Amino acid sequence: MNPHYASFNVPIATLTPPGTPTATASYILAPGASVESPAVGATTFFGSSTFAYEVDSSILISLGSAADLLVANGNLSISSGSILEFSDIALTKVAFPEGTKFALISSSSNSWNDGLFTYDGNVLANGETFAAGLNQWLFT
């Protein structure tokens, strides 16, 4: 079986809207009960914090709305020990097409502390792959 890969890019540049709140995750940061794209200010994940990231593989016709995106309009800091929780919320899960790419976090400031998330006990450095649902994922 050929794996399907999706890339997560942390961070990428976006525009900064005025007056956005700051997100500080001491426990769990979840963009929503479904696929969402909240915009916040500077974002800090403290050690043992969890980023609950969701995809919906049943929305293959509109990949732009098939995965969460946290828009951090400010500095991004991910402390050692921060956890990525990854789930496919589709009722009937489907494999994404090979080469599908999603961004986890978009940071407008391009100021990121080079911190990395941990998934299933493994630090997700650039080039790491992990299995979740019907897909293999590549972290870049």
SERO-4910 file (N, C-alpha, C, O; in steps of 0.05 Angstrom, whole numbers):
BEGIN
 pado doro    nc1    nc2    nc3   cac1   cac2   cac3    cc1    cc2    cc3    oc1    oc2    oc3
  Met    A     17    -24      0      0      0      0     18     25      0     35     28     17
  Asn    A     13     43    -19     28     68    -20     16     87      1     -9     91      2
  Pro    A     33     99     18     22    118     38     12    144     25     22    152      4
  His    A     -7    155     38    -17    182     30     -4    201     49     -3    197     73
  Tyr    A      7    223     39     22    242     56      8    269     56     -3    278     35
  Ala    A      7    281     78     -1    309     81     20    323     96     32    312    115
  Ser    A     26    347     88     47    363    101     35    383    119     15    396    113
  Phe    A     47    386    142     40    407    161     62    428    161     85    421    165
  Asn    A     55    452    156     75    473    154     72    493    177     51    505    180
  Val    A     93    495    193     92    513    217    116    531    216    138    520    216
  Pro    A    115    556    216     91    572    210     92    582    180    112    578    167
  Ile    A     70    594    171     70    607    145     58    635    149     44    640    168
  Ala    A     64    652    131     56    680    134     27    684    127     16    672    109
  Thr    A     14    702    143    -14    710    138    -16    739    145      2    751    156
  Leu    A    -39    752    138    -43    779    146    -53    780    175    -65    761    185
  Thr    A    -47    802    188    -54    805    217    -78    823    220    -76    847    215
  Pro    A   -102    813    227   -124    830    233   -120    845    259   -108    833    278
  Pro    A   -130    869    262   -127    883    288   -144    871    310   -166    860    305
  Gly    A   -135    874    335   -151    867    358   -156    838    363   -177    831    373
  Thr    A   -138    821    355   -142    792    359   -132    784    387   -113    795    397
  Pro    A   -146    765    400   -138    757    427   -113    739    426   -105    729    405
  Thr    A   -100    736    449    -77    718    451    -86    691    460   -104    688    476
  Ala    A    -74    670    448    -80    642    456    -57    631    473    -35    631    463
  Thr    A    -63    623    497    -44    610    514    -55    583    522    -75    582    536
  Ala    A    -42    561    514    -52    535    520    -37    523    543    -13    515    540
  Ser    A    -49    520    566    -37    506    588    -47    477    589    -34    460    600
  Tyr    A    -69    472    576    -81    445    576    -87    437    548    -71    423    535
  Ile    A   -111    444    537   -119    435    510   -128    460    494   -144    476    504
  Leu    A   -117    462    470   -127    482    451   -140    467    428   -126    453    414
  Ala    A   -166    470    425   -181    457    405   -196    478    389   -213    492    400
  Pro    A   -190    480    363   -203    501    347   -234    499    346   -246    520    341
  Gly    A   -246    476    351   -275    475    352   -284    446    353   -268    427    353
  Ala    A   -310    442    354   -322    415    354   -324    404    326   -332    381    322
  Ser    A   -316    419    307   -315    410    279   -290    424    267   -276    438    282
  Val    A   -286    422    241   -263    435    229   -267    465    230   -288    475    222
  Glu    A   -248    479    242   -250    508    246   -223    522    239   -203    508    237
  Ser    A   -224    548    236   -200    564    231   -200    589    248   -204    611    237
  Pro    A   -197    587    274   -198    611    291   -173    628    287   -151    618    283
  Ala    A   -176    654    290   -153    673    289   -149    684    317   -168    694    330
  Val    A   -124    682    326   -117    691    353    -92    708    350    -81    711    329
  Gly    A    -83    719    372    -58    735    372    -35    716    377    -34    694    367
  Ala    A    -15    726    391      9    710    397      0    684    411    -19    684    427
  Thr    A     13    662    404      4    636    414     27    621    427     49    619    416
  Thr    A     22    611    452     42    596    467     30    570    476      9    569    488
  Phe    A     44    548    469     38    521    479     58    515    501     82    511    495
  Phe    A     49    513    526     67    506    548     71    475    548     54    461    537
  Gly    A     92    465    560     97    436    561     73    422    572     60    431    591
  Ser    A     66    399    561     43    383    567     17    394    557     -4    383    563
  Ser    A     18    417    542     -6    427    529    -13    409    506      5    395    495
  Thr    A    -38    409    498    -47    393    475    -60    411    454    -76    428    461
  Phe    A    -52    407    429    -65    419    406    -82    397    394    -72    379    381
  Ala    A   -109    400    397   -128    380    387   -135    387    358   -152    404    353
  Tyr    A   -121    375    339   -124    381    311   -142    361    297   -140    337    301
  Glu    A   -161    371    282   -181    354    269   -181    357    239   -177    379    228
  Val    A   -185    335    225   -190    335    196   -217    321    192   -226    306    209
  Asp    A   -229    325    169   -253    311    162   -249    300    134   -252    314    114
  Ser    A   -242    274    132   -235    262    107   -259    258     88   -255    251     65
  Ser    A   -283    263     98   -306    261     81   -310    285     63   -327    286     46
  Ile    A   -294    307     68   -297    331     53   -275    333     31   -261    354     29
  Leu    A   -271    312     16   -249    312     -4   -253    332    -26   -234    340    -39
  Ile    A   -278    340    -31   -283    359    -53   -275    387    -46   -271    404    -64
  Ser    A   -271    393    -21   -264    420    -12   -242    418      9   -247    421     33
  Leu    A   -217    412      0   -196    408     19   -190    433     37   -179    430     59
  Gly    A   -198    457     27   -194    481     43   -210    481     69   -204    495     88
  Ser    A   -232    465     70   -248    464     94   -247    436    107   -264    430    124
  Ala    A   -227    420    100   -225    393    110   -207    390    134   -205    368    145
  Ala    A   -195    412    143   -176    410    166   -175    436    182   -179    457    170
  Asp    A   -171    433    208   -167    457    225   -143    473    215   -125    463    203
  Leu    A   -144    499    221   -121    516    217   -122    537    240   -142    552    242
  Leu    A   -102    538    256   -100    558    277    -84    582    265    -61    578    257
  Val    A    -96    605    264    -83    629    253    -73    645    276    -88    658    290
  Ala    A    -46    644    280    -33    658    302    -22    684    292     -2    685    278
  Asn    A    -36    706    298    -28    732    289     -9    745    310    -15    764    324
  Gly    A     15    733    311     35    742    330     55    720    333     56    700    318
  Asn    A     72    722    353     93    702    358     81    675    364     60    673    376
  Leu    A     95    654    356     87    626    361    109    613    378    132    612    370
  Ser    A    101    601    401    120    587    418    108    560    425     86    558    436
  Ile    A    123    538    419    115    511    425    136    500    444    159    495    436
  Ser    A    129    496    470    148    486    489    151    456    487    133    442    478
  Ser    A    175    446    495    181    417    495    159    403    511    152    412    533
  Gly    A    149    381    500    129    366    514    100    372    505     81    360    514
  Ser    A     97    392    487     71    399    477     62    376    458     77    366    443
  Ile    A     36    369    461     26    345    447      7    353    424     -9    371    427
  Leu    A     11    339    402     -8    341    380    -28    317    382    -19    294    382
  Glu    A    -53    324    385    -74    303    384    -87    306    357    -98    327    350
  Phe    A    -87    284    342    -96    285    314   -120    266    310   -118    243    318
  Ser    A   -142    277    299   -165    259    295   -179    266    269   -181    289    261
  Asp    A   -190    245    257   -207    247    233   -236    245    244   -243    224    254
  Ile    A   -252    266    241   -278    267    252   -300    257    233   -323    258    239
  Ala    A   -292    248    209   -311    238    189   -325    213    200   -313    196    213
  Leu    A   -351    211    195   -366    187    203   -356    162    187   -352    141    199
  Thr    A   -352    166    161   -340    145    144   -313    156    135   -313    174    118
  Lys    A   -292    146    145   -265    156    139   -256    148    111   -261    125    103
  Val    A   -242    167     98   -233    163     70   -203    170     70   -195    189     84
  Ala    A   -187    156     54   -159    164     52   -157    189     35   -170    191     14
  Phe    A   -141    208     43   -137    232     27   -119    225      3   -103    206      5
  Pro    A   -122    240    -19   -105    235    -42    -75    240    -34    -69    258    -19
  Glu    A    -58    224    -45    -29    227    -40    -20    255    -48    -28    265    -69
  Gly    A     -4    267    -31      5    294    -36    -12    316    -24     -5    340    -26
  Thr    A    -34    309    -11    -51    329      2    -36    343     24    -21    330     39
  Lys    A    -38    369     25    -24    385     46    -43    402     62    -62    414     51
  Phe    A    -38    402     88    -53    419    107    -33    434    124    -12    423    130
  Ala    A    -40    458    132    -24    472    152    -37    469    179    -62    471    181
  Leu    A    -22    465    200    -33    464    227    -36    492    237    -58    500    247
  Ile    A    -15    508    235    -14    535    246     -3    554    225     18    548    212
  Ser    A    -15    576    223     -5    598    206      3    621    225    -13    629    241
  Ser    A     28    630    223     37    651    240     45    676    224     63    674    207
  Ser    A     33    698    229     38    722    214     64    735    220     75    750    203
  Ser    A     75    730    244     99    745    252    125    732    241    146    744    242
  Asn    A    122    707    232    146    691    224    166    689    247    189    684    243
  Ser    A    156    692    272    172    689    296    163    664    310    142    664    324
  Trp    A    178    642    307    171    617    319    196    607    334    218    610    324
  Asn    A    192    596    357    215    588    374    227    561    366    244    550    380
  Asp    A    219    550    343    228    524    332    220    501    350    231    479    348
  Gly    A    200    505    368    190    484    384    174    464    368    163    471    347
  Leu    A    173    439    377    160    417    362    139    403    379    142    401    403
  Phe    A    118    393    366     98    378    379    107    349    382    124    339    367
  Thr    A     95    334    401     99    306    404     73    292    398     51    300    406
  Tyr    A     75    271    381     51    255    374     57    226    381     76    214    372
  Asp    A     39    214    397     42    186    405     70    179    416     81    158    410
  Gly    A     81    198    432    106    194    445    131    201    428    153    198    438
  Asn    A    127    209    403    149    216    385    149    246    378    128    257    371
  Val    A    172    259    380    174    287    372    173    288    342    187    274    328
  Leu    A    155    306    332    151    308    303    169    329    291    162    352    286
  Ala    A    194    321    285    213    339    272    207    339    242    192    322    232
  Asn    A    219    357    228    216    359    199    223    332    187    245    321    192
  Gly    A    206    321    170    210    296    157    199    272    171    200    249    160
  Glu    A    189    275    195    177    253    210    151    244    198    135    261    188
  Thr    A    145    219    198    119    209    189    105    195    212    118    184    230
  Phe    A     79    195    211     63    181    231     37    172    219     27    184    200
  Ala    A     26    150    230      1    140    220    -22    150    237    -20    151    262
  Ala    A    -43    159    224    -67    168    238    -91    162    219    -91    172    196
  Gly    A   -110    147    229   -132    140    212   -123    122    188   -107    104    192
  Leu    A   -133    128    165   -126    113    141   -102    124    126    -96    115    104
  Asn    A    -88    143    138    -67    157    124    -40    156    139    -39    153    163
  Gln    A    -19    158    123      7    164    134     11    194    130      4    205    109
  Trp    A     22    208    150     25    237    149     55    243    151     70    230    165
  Leu    A     63    263    135     91    273    135     91    300    148     77    318    139
  Phe    A    107    304    168    109    330    182    131    346    170    155    338    173
  Thr    A    125    369    158    146    386    146    143    414    155    158    432    148
***
